[in-house]
Amino acid sequence: MNNLPGVLRKPLYKYQAQSFVHELRKVQVLASLIFIDQPSNS
């Protein structure tokens, strides 16, 4: 708990991140997502 707030060092897929935040909220941890746009390959 001494390391909070924190940022994950590796990016997650959207589904993984949403699931992770959901699990954290179940145990009353305030969590949120920050979506980073990926450059398009066009």
C-alpha positions, 0 to 999 in steps of 0.5 A: 500500500505504500506504493500507491498511487501507481502506474503499470509499466506495461500496456494492457489490452482494453479488455484486460485493463477493464477486468483489472479495474473491475477486480480492484474496485471489488476490493474498494481500490479506487482505480481508473483507465487511461486509454492511449491512442495507437498510431494507425497504419494507414 
